[in-house]
Amino acid sequence: EDPAPVAPAADRPFILTLTSGSTGTPKPITLGTAVKLRRALAHLELYNVTPEDRVLAATPLHHSLAERLMLMPLIIGATAVLLPRFTPRLWLGTVMRLKVSFTIAVSSQLTQILPQLHDPAPLKSLRLVVSSSALLELPVREALLQKMPCALHEMYGTSETSTVTDIDCRTDGTRGSVGRALPDVEIRILDEHLKPLPSGETGQIAVRGPL
């Protein structure tokens, strides 16, 4: 028999995500509905997404990035554009044809798109592209700034914490920086004994926040 439906309480687990970054061993993270909602609301505010925006999701819908890019337009009544699969040509054609104005892209996607950027005119609808999920290499970042007719941001975070910092690459593009902390996010750099280090020292990144 089908199980009886259960109302999705705010603290009820919404999704179990396995994450390993680029080099780690996969580990499970349980995220509740309230956390997923707070993350979407935080990004709506951070990137000034409005009902007039057309928001492109170009990763699979089981990926936290695409989930957020789906929830954001649903919350405010903007337009959601879903790519059935990613290729650089399909991404560029969709942006042009459907006049996409905002997206958060995996950095490797932007690296693949870069060689196809022969003419910025088809991308004139874009107001903001955010790079996510892995470091955007500096040569790629600088080339995108030359070829993309829009604002370019880079976010830094983890599956456990969501976005921790953000940088506007066009106005605050300090080489090697991952930007400023989001509102209500605390960041400390710790030594091997988990004691805070002074400014300028290298150590382990510890973060805490509502997301």
N, C-alpha and C positions, 0 to 999 in steps of 0.2 A: 504494500500500500504506500501511497505517497505520504510523506511526513507532513504533519500539520505546519502551516507557515508560522514563522516567528517574526514578530515585529523587530525591525533593526534598531535596537536601542543604541544610543550614542557611544557607549563603551563596548558594544559587542564587536568582536573581530569582523573586519570587512574583507581583509585579504591577507594571505600568508605569502610573503615574498621571499624568494631565495636570492641572496646577493653575495657577490664575491669581489666586486670591483674588477680591476684588470688582472690581479695576481693572486688574490686570496682564495681560501677555501670557502665554498658556499655555506652560508649560515642563514637560518630562518628569522624573519622579522614579521611580527604580527601587528597590523595597523588597524585601528578601529575606525568606524564611520566618522566620528567627530574629528579625528586627526586628519583624515582625508579631506574633509570639508574645510578645516582650518587652513590646510596647505593651499587649497584652491583659492580661498578668499585672500590669503596673503599674497599670492601671485597676481590676482586681479588688482590689488592695491599697488603692489610694487611696480608693475608695468603699465599701470593706468589703462587697463583693458576696459572698453566701453561696449554698449550694445551695438555700436556701429562697426566694431571690428569683425573681421573674418579670420578665424583662428584655425591654423593648420596643425593637424596631428599626423606625423609621418613615421611613427614607430608603431609596433604591434600594440593592440589594446590591452594586452596583459602586462605591458611595461608601464611603470608608474608615471612616466612622462606623458604618455598618451592618455592615461586615465585623467590626469590633471587637465590636459588640454581639451578633453571632452567635458569635464565638470565645469570648467570656467565659463564657457559660453552658455551652458545649460542654466547656470545660476543667474546670469544677468540678461539672457535673451539675445546674445550675440550669435553669429553664424559659425557653426562647426564644420570644418572641411576635413574629411578623413581620407587619407591616402591608402589604397588597398595594399600597396607594397612600395618600397622605396627604390627608385633609381634617380640619378641626378636629372635626367631629362624629364621624367614624370613630375618630379618636384618642381622644377622650373616651369614646366608647362601648366601645372595646376595653379601655381602662384599667379601666373599671367592671366590664365583663362578665367579664374574665379576671383581675381583681385584680392588675394590674401593680404592681410595687413599686419598680422602678428603670428609668430611661431617661436617655439623653443625647439631647437634642433640638437641632435647628438653631434658632437664636434667632428666625428668621423664622417658624418653626412656632409657637413660644410666643407670638409677637405675634399670630398668627392665632387661636390658641386662646383668648386672653385675653377677647375679647368674648363667648365662649360660657360663661364660667365664672360662671354665675348661682348655683350652689349647690356648696359644697366637699364635701358629703357623698359624691357618687359617686366622689370621688378619695381616699377615706380609706385605700385600700390603698397609696397611694404613700408611700414613706419618703424618697425622694430623686429630684429632677429636676436634671439638669445641662444648662446652656445652652452651646452650642458653635458653632463655624464662623464666627460674626460677632459684633460687639458687641451686647450686650443693652442697648437704650436704657434710660436710667435711669427714665423714667416707666413703662415696661413692667415693669422689674425691681421697682419699688416696688409696682405694682398686683398682680403675681404673688405677692409676699410677703404681701399682704393677702388674696388669694383662694385660694391653694394651701395645703392643710393639711399641708405636708411641708417638709423641708429643700430649699433652692434653692442650687445652686452655679453658678458660671460658670467655664469653663476658657478658657485662652488658649494658642494655639500655631499651628503651621502644618502643612501636609501633610508637609513635609520633617522636622520635628522632633517631631511628635505634640504632646501636651500639655506646655507649659512651666511654666505657673502655674495655680493654682486658688484660688478664693475662695469662702468660705461667705457668701452674701449676707445671711443672717439674723443672723449673729454678727459678721462682719468686713466688712460692706458699706460700706466707705469709698467715697465718691463718686469715680468716675473710676479706681479701682484695679482691676487685673486679678489681684490676689492675690499669694500667696507661691510661690516656686519649688518644684517637686517635688523629692523626694530625688534627689541625684546630678546635678541640673541646675545648670549655671553660667550666669549672666546678666551681661553687661556692657553699659553704655551708652557708645557710641563717638562721637567727633567726626568731622568730614569727612575727617580724616587717619587714621581708625581707631585713634585713641588713646583710652584710657579717660577718661571724664569723671567729675568728683566727683558725689556724691549731690545730687539735686535738679535737675541739669541735663538739658536735652532733647537727644536725639541718636538715633543708630541703635541698634537693639536687636540684640545678638549673643548667641547661645545655643549651648551645647554640652551633650550628655548622651547616655546610653546608648540612647535611643529614636530 
